Amino acid sequence: MKKLFVLAEGQTKETFVREVLAPHLYDFGVAPVPVLLTTKRTKTGLTFKGGVTKYSRARDDILRLLRDSSAVAVTTMVDYYGLPTDFPGHDTCPAGTPYARVTYMQKLWAADIDNPRFLPFLTLHEFEALLFVNVAAIAAALPDYPVTKALTQIRKQVTSPEEIDDGPMTHPSAHILRYAPAYQKLVDGPLITRTIGLAGIRAECPHFDAWIVSLEQLSMS
């Protein structure tokens, strides 16, 4: 079994890696080990975990994990939405489709780390986009809110849930919270993705699917 570090932005993605991604990759001889990003490190050495607040901290975490030669690779699960301004490619990203933009930024991220064992992945546009693969699963997890009609309409406006944009009020989780304010990322997010299943997500999210394919191929490394 080949060890794979997955640097995760927040506990929601950490849970997703452990409960949804890992069982699938085990069948390919790959064992994902989720690691939470460091958001802050004090002078005394105390660390805080969570999202990306500064690129330099994410970079330090990646380089630290790459020093562990027992891992076949280091990958990431970080949202494209809300990246800090010091992130590689943030200020030079060209206009174009979401897929062109995220590919550009992943390419520059890989160039900055400059290690063949690093496989950068940015979720388009954030983790909650994956939930829009199946609006019925969102509705089932949040039965106190009549979300089906509104969220279905949002889903119909794009070819893939990954295309739901990164506007301050229109990113995927903002849509969900607008119609179901009790939505809890840590609890409801992983639950809904488990209900949908990895195969269902891959069928409608080509950027996500390409990442999974690259992880499956690590068994041949």
C-alpha positions as CSV (number, residue, x, y, z in Angstrom):
1,M,0.0,0.0,0.0
2,K,1.5,3.4,-1.0
3,K,1.1,6.3,1.3
4,L,-0.3,9.5,-0.1
5,F,-0.4,12.7,1.9
6,V,-3.5,14.9,1.3
7,L,-3.1,18.4,2.6
8,A,-6.7,19.4,3.4
9,E,-8.1,22.8,4.0
10,G,-10.3,22.3,7.0
11,Q,-12.0,19.4,8.8
12,T,-14.7,19.0,6.2
13,K,-12.2,18.0,3.5
14,E,-10.2,16.0,6.0
15,T,-13.4,14.0,6.8
16,F,-14.1,13.6,3.1
17,V,-10.7,12.2,2.4
18,R,-10.9,9.8,5.3
19,E,-14.5,8.6,4.7
20,V,-15.1,8.9,1.0
21,L,-11.8,9.1,-0.9
22,A,-9.7,6.6,1.1
23,P,-12.0,3.5,0.7
24,H,-11.9,4.0,-3.0
25,L,-8.1,4.5,-3.3
26,Y,-7.4,1.5,-1.0
27,D,-8.6,-0.7,-3.9
28,F,-5.8,0.8,-6.0
29,G,-3.2,0.2,-3.4
30,V,-3.0,3.8,-2.3
31,A,-3.5,4.9,1.3
32,P,-4.4,8.6,1.7
33,V,-3.4,10.3,4.9
34,P,-5.2,13.6,5.4
35,V,-3.2,16.4,7.0
36,L,-4.8,19.7,8.0
37,L,-3.2,22.9,6.7
38,T,-1.5,25.1,9.3
39,T,-3.1,28.5,9.6
40,K,-0.9,29.9,12.3
41,R,2.3,28.9,14.1
42,T,3.3,30.8,17.4
43,K,6.8,31.5,18.6
44,T,6.4,28.7,21.1
45,G,5.7,26.2,18.4
46,L,2.0,25.9,18.9
47,T,0.1,25.4,15.6
48,F,-3.5,26.1,14.5
49,K,-5.2,24.2,11.7
50,G,-7.8,25.1,9.2
51,G,-8.0,27.0,5.9
52,V,-5.4,28.9,3.8
53,T,-4.7,32.2,5.3
54,K,-1.2,32.8,3.8
55,Y,0.3,30.9,0.9
56,S,3.6,30.7,2.7
57,R,2.1,28.6,5.4
58,A,0.6,26.1,2.9
59,R,4.0,26.1,1.1
60,D,5.8,25.2,4.3
61,D,3.4,22.4,5.0
62,I,3.8,20.9,1.5
63,L,7.6,21.1,1.7
64,R,7.6,19.5,5.1
65,L,5.4,16.6,3.9
66,L,7.6,16.1,0.8
67,R,10.6,15.5,3.1
68,D,8.9,12.3,4.1
69,S,10.3,9.9,1.5
70,S,7.9,7.1,2.6
71,A,5.0,8.9,0.8
72,V,4.7,8.3,-2.9
73,A,3.2,11.8,-3.4
74,V,1.7,14.8,-1.7
75,T,-1.5,16.3,-3.0
76,T,-4.0,18.9,-1.8
77,M,-7.7,19.6,-1.4
78,V,-8.0,23.3,-1.2
79,D,-10.8,25.5,-2.5
80,Y,-10.2,27.8,-5.5
81,Y,-12.7,30.2,-3.9
82,G,-11.1,32.5,-1.4
83,L,-7.4,31.9,-2.1
84,P,-5.1,34.4,-0.5
85,T,-3.7,37.1,-2.8
86,D,-0.1,35.8,-2.4
87,F,-1.1,32.5,-4.0
88,P,0.9,31.6,-7.2
89,G,-1.0,32.9,-10.2
90,H,-3.6,34.9,-8.2
91,D,-2.8,38.2,-9.8
92,T,-1.9,37.0,-13.3
93,C,-4.6,34.4,-13.9
94,P,-6.1,35.0,-17.4
95,A,-9.7,35.3,-18.2
96,G,-11.3,32.2,-19.5
97,T,-13.3,29.2,-18.4
98,P,-13.1,28.0,-14.7
99,Y,-11.2,25.0,-16.0
100,A,-8.6,27.1,-17.8
101,R,-8.1,29.4,-14.7
102,V,-7.8,26.5,-12.2
103,T,-5.4,24.7,-14.5
104,Y,-3.3,27.8,-14.8
105,M,-3.1,28.3,-11.1
106,Q,-2.3,24.6,-10.4
107,K,0.5,24.8,-13.0
108,L,2.1,27.8,-11.3
109,W,1.7,26.1,-7.9
110,A,3.5,23.0,-9.1
111,A,6.2,25.2,-10.6
112,D,6.7,27.0,-7.3
113,I,7.0,23.8,-5.3
114,D,9.1,22.2,-8.1
115,N,8.9,18.6,-7.0
116,P,7.6,15.7,-9.2
117,R,5.9,14.1,-6.1
118,F,3.7,17.2,-5.7
119,L,0.2,16.9,-7.3
120,P,-1.7,20.2,-6.6
121,F,-5.5,20.2,-6.7
122,L,-7.8,23.1,-6.3
123,T,-11.5,22.3,-5.8
124,L,-13.7,24.3,-8.3
125,H,-14.9,26.5,-6.9
126,E,-15.2,25.1,-3.4
127,F,-16.1,21.8,-1.7
128,E,-19.9,22.5,-1.7
129,A,-20.0,22.5,-5.5
130,L,-19.7,18.7,-5.2
131,L,-23.0,18.6,-3.3
132,F,-24.9,20.1,-6.2
133,V,-24.3,16.9,-8.1
134,N,-27.5,15.7,-6.3
135,V,-29.8,18.4,-4.9
136,A,-32.1,15.6,-3.5
137,A,-29.2,14.5,-1.2
138,I,-28.9,18.1,0.1
139,A,-32.6,18.3,0.7
140,A,-32.6,15.0,2.5
141,A,-29.8,16.2,4.9
142,L,-31.6,19.4,5.6
143,P,-35.3,18.4,5.8
144,D,-36.4,21.5,7.7
145,Y,-35.8,23.7,4.7
146,P,-37.5,23.7,1.2
147,V,-34.3,23.9,-0.8
148,T,-35.1,21.6,-3.7
149,K,-36.6,24.1,-6.2
150,A,-34.1,26.9,-5.6
151,L,-31.0,24.8,-5.6
152,T,-32.2,22.8,-8.6
153,Q,-32.6,26.0,-10.5
154,I,-29.0,27.0,-9.7
155,R,-27.8,23.6,-10.7
156,K,-29.6,23.9,-14.1
157,Q,-27.7,27.1,-15.0
158,V,-24.4,25.3,-15.4
159,T,-23.1,22.2,-17.2
160,S,-21.2,21.0,-14.2
161,P,-21.6,21.9,-10.5
162,E,-17.9,22.9,-10.7
163,E,-18.9,25.9,-12.7
164,I,-21.0,27.5,-9.9
165,D,-18.9,30.6,-9.5
166,D,-16.8,32.2,-6.8
167,G,-18.7,35.5,-6.3
168,P,-19.0,36.6,-2.6
169,M,-22.7,35.9,-2.6
170,T,-22.9,33.2,-5.3
171,H,-20.2,30.6,-4.4
172,P,-21.7,27.2,-3.7
173,S,-21.9,27.3,0.1
174,A,-23.4,30.8,0.0
175,H,-26.3,29.4,-2.1
176,I,-26.9,26.5,0.3
177,L,-26.7,28.8,3.4
178,R,-29.2,31.3,1.8
179,Y,-31.9,28.6,1.6
180,A,-30.8,26.4,4.5
181,P,-29.0,28.6,7.2
182,A,-28.6,25.7,9.5
183,Y,-26.2,23.9,7.0
184,Q,-23.1,22.9,8.9
185,K,-20.0,22.3,6.7
186,L,-18.3,19.8,9.0
187,V,-21.3,17.6,9.6
188,D,-23.6,18.0,6.6
189,G,-20.9,18.3,3.9
190,P,-19.3,14.8,4.3
191,L,-22.7,13.2,5.0
192,I,-24.1,14.5,1.7
193,T,-21.1,13.4,-0.3
194,R,-21.3,9.9,1.2
195,T,-24.9,9.8,0.1
196,I,-24.0,10.9,-3.4
197,G,-21.0,8.6,-3.7
198,L,-17.7,9.1,-5.4
199,A,-18.9,7.7,-8.7
200,G,-21.7,10.2,-8.8
201,I,-19.5,13.1,-8.1
202,R,-16.9,12.0,-10.7
203,A,-19.6,11.6,-13.4
204,E,-20.5,15.3,-13.2
205,C,-17.3,17.0,-12.1
206,P,-14.5,16.6,-14.8
207,H,-11.8,18.6,-12.9
208,F,-12.4,16.5,-9.8
209,D,-12.5,13.3,-11.8
210,A,-9.1,14.1,-13.4
211,W,-7.6,14.5,-9.9
212,I,-9.0,11.1,-8.8
213,V,-7.6,9.5,-12.0
214,S,-4.1,10.9,-11.2
215,L,-4.3,9.5,-7.6
216,E,-5.4,6.0,-8.9
217,Q,-2.4,6.0,-11.2
218,L,0.0,6.4,-8.2
219,S,-0.3,2.6,-7.7
220,M,1.8,2.3,-10.8
221,S,4.5,4.7,-9.6
